Amino acid sequence: MPFINDMLADQNASNGEPPTAEERVASGDTTSRFRFDPDAASALLRKRIVGQGHVLDDLEAALRVVKADIADPSRPLFVALFLGPTGVGKTEVVRVLSEAIHGSPDAFCRIDMNTLSQEHYAAALTGAPPGYVGSKEGTTLLDPEAIEGSFSRPGIVLFDEVEKASREVVRALLNVFETGTLTLTSGVRSINFRNTLIFMTSNLGARRIHRYEASCAKGWRRLVPATDAHRQRVVDRIVDDALHGAFDPEFVNRIDAVTRFHWIERDAMEALIDLELEKLNARLKRIGRRVDLDRPARELLRQEGFDRRFGARAMRRAMRRRVEVPLAESLMGENLIKRETNELQMLTGRLQDGRIVFAPAD
């Protein structure tokens, strides 16, 4: 019997259908079929994502359920909706998770739902109907390989700005959430989502939240501030109203987790600077350089890199303008000669006359 069970498990795996928990127990394999480490994935996420600890707590719990392989086998492994303003890390969470699981931040299928806002664009996702060009080929924007993953690693798909998709596309997703499969319109091909982590992003309610929080900082509201609990209830109500105003209840009910990302506040600026410097130094290592900033230079970035409307993207723009441009100037000519990476030259950025200037460290 164990030999037969092993053969069945191998056959299912080769057909893109991983063995069930019962089949693995019968064959004597009681370990998880998934080979990623939730703790390592969580550690990488916490290193790269700033100011969203509650989001990462929820995601870590979901990864443990996936690792245990106890999810409903007739549905996707996990369906999450990330709500929040731009620049707070919604897409970056998926990229970092892809790197943790697959070794590459781009090893997932990303669909910009803004491109599917018109009804006649739905065929780009579900395939052309019979009789139309491309119907026999089953052409679609979806990447089945990235979506279906492998026996030991789940696939990942991101539907970006999902609220902008047409109702036909949303209906197609509803079926995916319910059955774990998407049969293309031609009927000759289907895509399996049952081994997939599905993420959606949206900024529903973000503008109303921004207006509400701005009103709390002026007039009589500033003199008689609301409690944190009250403000949280108002924000939750705004998000809930926006969510149910955009999607039908049956769509929302099939989402495993609806998570709201917070605005990036001033107290996160130091961590953002460190994160951007780490990325820059990873690129500089190829030419044997490393940079650091003195306190006045970091203070300049903290001031210019903070904008609640644009989140981390504001810091990236400040880093490019204030750090990367003058650094490139200092590296031109002879200074651009590549050095050995085991003997990195340290360059320090110092604030002089309102701009950051780089020179070899003392």
C-alpha positions as CSV (number, residue, x, y, z in Angstrom):
1,M,0.0,0.0,0.0
2,P,2.7,2.6,0.8
3,F,4.2,2.0,-2.6
4,I,0.9,2.6,-4.3
5,N,0.2,5.7,-2.3
6,D,3.7,7.1,-3.2
7,M,2.9,6.4,-6.9
8,L,-0.4,8.2,-6.6
9,A,1.3,11.1,-4.8
10,D,3.9,11.4,-7.5
11,Q,1.4,11.2,-10.3
12,N,-0.8,13.9,-8.7
13,A,2.3,16.1,-8.3
14,S,3.3,15.6,-12.0
15,N,-0.3,16.6,-13.0
16,G,-0.1,19.8,-11.0
17,E,-2.2,18.3,-8.2
18,P,-0.3,18.1,-4.9
19,P,-1.1,15.0,-2.7
20,T,-3.6,15.6,0.0
21,A,-2.7,15.6,3.7
22,E,-4.4,12.2,3.9
23,E,-2.3,10.8,1.1
24,R,0.9,12.0,2.7
25,V,0.0,10.5,6.0
26,A,-0.8,7.2,4.3
27,S,2.5,7.2,2.6
28,G,4.3,7.9,5.9
29,D,5.2,11.5,5.0
30,T,3.9,13.7,7.8
31,T,6.0,16.8,7.0
32,S,4.6,19.8,5.0
33,R,5.0,19.6,1.3
34,F,5.9,23.3,1.3
35,R,9.6,24.1,1.6
36,F,9.5,27.7,2.5
37,D,10.1,28.9,6.1
38,P,7.3,31.2,7.5
39,D,9.8,32.5,10.2
40,A,12.4,33.4,7.6
41,A,9.7,35.0,5.3
42,S,8.3,37.0,8.3
43,A,11.8,38.2,9.2
44,L,12.5,39.4,5.7
45,L,9.2,41.2,5.6
46,R,9.8,43.0,8.9
47,K,13.2,44.1,7.7
48,R,11.9,45.6,4.5
49,I,8.4,46.9,5.4
50,V,8.1,49.9,7.6
51,G,5.2,50.9,9.9
52,Q,2.9,48.0,9.1
53,G,3.5,45.6,11.9
54,H,-0.2,44.6,12.2
55,V,-0.3,43.7,8.5
56,L,2.8,41.5,8.9
57,D,1.3,39.8,12.0
58,D,-1.8,38.8,9.9
59,L,0.3,37.6,7.0
60,E,2.6,35.6,9.2
61,A,-0.4,33.8,10.7
62,A,-1.7,33.0,7.2
63,L,1.7,31.6,6.1
64,R,1.7,29.3,9.0
65,V,-1.7,27.9,8.0
66,V,-0.4,27.5,4.4
67,K,2.8,25.8,5.7
68,A,0.7,23.3,7.7
69,D,-1.2,22.5,4.5
70,I,-4.6,22.5,6.2
71,A,-6.3,25.0,3.9
72,D,-9.5,24.1,1.9
73,P,-8.2,22.1,-1.1
74,S,-11.0,23.4,-3.3
75,R,-10.1,27.0,-2.9
76,P,-7.0,29.2,-3.2
77,L,-4.6,28.9,-0.3
78,F,-5.2,32.5,0.8
79,V,-7.1,35.5,-0.5
80,A,-6.2,38.9,0.9
81,L,-7.2,42.5,0.1
82,F,-4.8,45.2,1.1
83,L,-6.4,48.6,1.6
84,G,-4.5,51.8,2.0
85,P,-3.1,54.9,0.4
86,T,-0.3,54.9,-2.1
87,G,3.3,54.4,-1.0
88,V,2.6,52.5,2.2
89,G,4.0,49.1,1.1
90,K,1.0,47.2,-0.3
91,T,2.7,46.0,-3.5
92,E,6.1,45.8,-1.8
93,V,4.8,43.2,0.7
94,V,4.0,40.9,-2.2
95,R,7.4,41.5,-3.8
96,V,9.2,40.7,-0.6
97,L,7.1,37.6,0.0
98,S,7.9,36.5,-3.6
99,E,11.6,36.9,-2.8
100,A,11.2,34.9,0.4
101,I,9.4,32.0,-1.2
102,H,10.8,31.9,-4.7
103,G,14.1,33.7,-4.4
104,S,13.1,36.6,-6.7
105,P,11.0,39.7,-6.1
106,D,9.5,39.3,-9.5
107,A,8.5,35.6,-9.4
108,F,4.7,36.4,-9.2
109,C,2.0,37.3,-11.6
110,R,1.0,40.9,-11.4
111,I,-2.2,42.2,-13.2
112,D,-2.8,46.0,-13.3
113,M,-6.6,46.0,-13.0
114,N,-6.7,49.6,-14.2
115,T,-6.1,48.2,-17.7
116,L,-9.3,46.1,-17.3
117,S,-11.6,48.9,-16.5
118,Q,-13.8,48.6,-19.6
119,E,-16.1,45.7,-20.1
120,H,-14.7,44.6,-23.5
121,Y,-11.2,44.3,-21.9
122,A,-12.4,41.4,-19.7
123,A,-11.2,39.0,-22.5
124,A,-7.6,40.0,-21.7
125,L,-8.1,38.1,-18.4
126,T,-10.6,35.4,-19.3
127,G,-9.5,34.8,-22.9
128,A,-11.3,35.6,-26.2
129,P,-14.7,33.9,-26.6
130,P,-15.2,31.2,-29.3
131,G,-15.1,32.6,-32.8
132,Y,-12.8,35.5,-32.0
133,V,-9.1,35.8,-32.7
134,G,-7.0,34.0,-30.1
135,S,-9.9,31.9,-28.7
136,K,-8.3,28.6,-29.6
137,E,-4.9,29.6,-28.1
138,G,-6.5,30.6,-24.8
139,T,-4.4,33.8,-24.7
140,T,-4.7,35.7,-21.3
141,L,-2.7,38.2,-19.3
142,L,-2.4,35.6,-16.5
143,D,0.8,33.7,-16.1
144,P,-0.3,30.1,-15.3
145,E,3.3,29.0,-14.2
146,A,3.6,31.9,-11.7
147,I,0.0,31.4,-10.5
148,E,0.1,27.6,-10.1
149,G,3.5,27.5,-8.4
150,S,5.0,24.0,-7.8
151,F,4.5,21.1,-5.4
152,S,6.8,22.6,-2.8
153,R,6.1,26.3,-3.3
154,P,2.8,28.2,-3.7
155,G,2.2,30.4,-6.6
156,I,1.5,34.1,-6.1
157,V,-0.7,36.5,-8.0
158,L,-1.4,40.2,-7.4
159,F,-4.4,42.0,-8.7
160,D,-3.4,45.7,-8.3
161,E,-6.0,48.4,-7.9
162,V,-8.8,45.8,-8.0
163,E,-11.6,48.4,-7.5
164,K,-10.9,49.8,-11.0
165,A,-11.7,46.5,-12.8
166,S,-14.9,46.1,-14.7
167,R,-17.8,44.1,-13.2
168,E,-17.1,41.2,-15.6
169,V,-13.6,40.9,-14.3
170,V,-14.7,41.0,-10.7
171,R,-17.2,38.3,-11.4
172,A,-14.5,36.1,-12.9
173,L,-12.5,36.6,-9.7
174,L,-15.5,35.7,-7.6
175,N,-15.5,32.3,-9.3
176,V,-11.8,31.9,-8.7
177,F,-12.2,32.6,-5.0
178,E,-15.1,30.1,-4.8
179,T,-13.7,27.2,-6.9
180,G,-10.0,27.8,-7.1
181,T,-10.1,27.6,-10.9
182,L,-10.6,29.9,-13.9
183,T,-11.9,28.4,-17.0
184,L,-11.1,30.6,-20.0
185,T,-14.0,31.7,-22.2
186,S,-13.1,29.4,-25.0
187,G,-13.6,26.4,-22.6
188,V,-10.4,24.7,-23.9
189,R,-8.2,25.7,-21.0
190,S,-8.3,26.5,-17.3
191,I,-5.9,27.9,-14.8
192,N,-5.6,26.3,-11.3
193,F,-5.5,28.8,-8.4
194,R,-5.7,26.1,-5.6
195,N,-2.0,26.3,-4.9
196,T,-2.0,30.1,-5.0
197,L,-1.7,33.0,-2.6
198,I,-3.9,35.7,-4.0
199,F,-3.4,39.4,-3.1
200,M,-5.4,42.4,-4.2
201,T,-4.7,46.1,-3.5
202,S,-6.9,49.1,-3.4
203,N,-6.9,52.6,-2.1
204,L,-10.7,52.6,-1.4
205,G,-11.5,55.2,1.3
206,A,-8.0,56.7,1.4
207,R,-9.0,60.2,0.3
208,R,-11.9,60.3,2.8
209,I,-9.6,59.2,5.6
210,H,-7.1,61.8,4.7
211,R,-9.8,64.5,4.7
212,Y,-11.1,63.3,8.1
213,E,-7.7,63.2,9.7
214,A,-6.9,66.7,8.3
215,S,-10.1,68.0,9.8
216,C,-9.1,66.6,13.2
217,A,-6.0,68.8,13.2
218,K,-7.8,72.1,12.8
219,G,-10.7,74.1,14.2
220,W,-12.6,72.9,17.3
221,R,-11.5,69.3,16.7
222,R,-7.9,70.4,17.4
223,L,-9.0,72.0,20.7
224,V,-11.1,69.0,21.7
225,P,-9.3,66.0,20.1
226,A,-11.1,62.7,19.7
227,T,-9.7,59.7,21.5
228,D,-7.7,57.2,19.4
229,A,-10.4,54.6,19.8
230,H,-13.0,57.0,18.4
231,R,-10.8,58.0,15.4
232,Q,-10.2,54.3,14.7
233,R,-13.9,53.6,14.7
234,V,-14.5,56.4,12.2
235,V,-11.7,55.3,9.9
236,D,-12.9,51.7,10.1
237,R,-16.4,52.9,9.2
238,I,-15.1,54.9,6.2
239,V,-13.2,51.9,4.9
240,D,-16.1,49.5,5.4
241,D,-18.5,51.9,3.6
242,A,-16.1,52.3,0.7
243,L,-15.5,48.6,0.4
244,H,-19.1,47.5,0.4
245,G,-19.9,50.4,-1.9
246,A,-17.5,49.1,-4.5
247,F,-18.1,45.4,-4.2
248,D,-21.0,43.1,-3.7
249,P,-21.3,41.2,-0.4
250,E,-20.7,37.8,-2.0
251,F,-17.3,39.1,-3.3
252,V,-16.2,40.5,0.1
253,N,-17.3,37.4,1.9
254,R,-15.0,35.2,-0.1
255,I,-11.9,37.2,0.9
256,D,-10.0,35.6,3.8
257,A,-8.4,38.8,5.1
258,V,-9.2,42.5,4.5
259,T,-6.3,44.5,6.0
260,R,-5.9,48.2,6.2
261,F,-2.4,49.7,5.8
262,H,-1.6,52.8,7.9
263,W,-0.2,56.1,6.7
264,I,3.6,56.3,7.0
265,E,4.3,58.8,9.8
266,R,7.3,60.9,10.7
267,D,8.5,58.4,13.3
268,A,9.2,56.0,10.4
269,M,11.5,58.3,8.5
270,E,14.7,57.0,10.1
271,A,13.8,53.5,9.3
272,L,13.0,54.5,5.7
273,I,16.4,56.2,5.3
274,D,18.2,53.1,6.6
275,L,16.2,50.9,4.1
276,E,16.9,53.2,1.1
277,L,20.6,53.3,2.1
278,E,20.7,49.5,2.3
279,K,19.4,49.3,-1.2
280,L,21.8,51.8,-2.5
281,N,24.8,50.1,-0.8
282,A,23.8,46.8,-2.3
283,R,24.1,48.4,-5.8
284,L,27.3,50.2,-4.9
285,K,29.0,47.0,-3.7
286,R,29.4,46.0,-7.3
287,I,31.9,48.8,-7.8
288,G,33.5,48.5,-4.3
289,R,31.8,51.4,-2.6
290,R,29.7,52.1,0.4
291,V,28.0,55.3,1.7
292,D,26.9,56.7,4.9
293,L,25.3,60.0,5.9
294,D,26.0,62.3,8.8
295,R,23.3,63.5,11.1
296,P,22.5,66.9,9.4
297,A,22.3,65.0,6.0
298,R,19.8,62.5,7.5
299,E,17.8,65.4,9.0
300,L,17.5,67.0,5.6
301,L,16.1,63.7,4.2
302,R,13.7,63.3,7.1
303,Q,12.3,66.7,6.3
304,E,12.1,66.4,2.5
305,G,11.2,62.7,2.4
306,F,8.1,63.0,4.5
307,D,4.8,63.4,2.7
308,R,1.8,61.5,4.0
309,R,0.1,61.6,0.6
310,F,2.9,59.6,-1.1
311,G,4.4,57.6,1.7
312,A,7.7,55.8,1.0
313,R,7.7,57.1,-2.6
314,A,8.4,60.6,-1.3
315,M,11.5,59.3,0.5
316,R,12.7,57.6,-2.6
317,R,12.4,60.8,-4.6
318,A,14.3,62.7,-1.9
319,M,17.0,60.0,-1.9
320,R,17.4,60.2,-5.6
321,R,17.6,64.0,-5.7
322,R,19.6,64.6,-2.5
323,V,21.8,61.5,-2.4
324,E,22.1,59.6,-5.7
325,V,22.7,62.7,-7.9
326,P,25.6,64.2,-5.9
327,L,27.0,60.7,-5.3
328,A,27.1,60.1,-9.0
329,E,28.9,63.4,-9.5
330,S,31.6,62.4,-7.0
331,L,32.0,59.0,-8.6
332,M,32.7,60.3,-12.1
333,G,36.1,60.0,-13.7
334,E,38.8,58.2,-11.9
335,N,36.7,57.7,-8.8
336,L,34.4,55.4,-10.9
337,I,37.1,52.8,-11.3
338,K,35.8,49.5,-9.9
339,R,37.4,48.3,-6.6
340,E,37.5,44.9,-5.0
341,T,34.3,44.2,-3.1
342,N,36.3,42.9,-0.1
343,E,37.9,46.3,0.4
344,L,34.9,48.7,0.2
345,Q,35.7,52.4,0.0
346,M,33.5,54.2,2.5
347,L,32.1,57.5,1.3
348,T,30.4,59.9,3.8
349,G,27.7,62.3,2.8
350,R,27.9,65.6,4.7
351,L,25.5,68.6,4.5
352,Q,27.3,71.6,3.2
353,D,25.6,74.9,2.1
354,G,22.2,73.2,1.8
355,R,23.3,70.2,-0.2
356,I,24.9,66.8,0.5
357,V,28.5,66.4,-0.6
358,F,30.3,63.0,-0.7
359,A,34.0,62.5,0.2
360,P,36.1,59.5,1.4
361,A,35.5,58.8,5.1
362,D,38.3,59.9,7.4
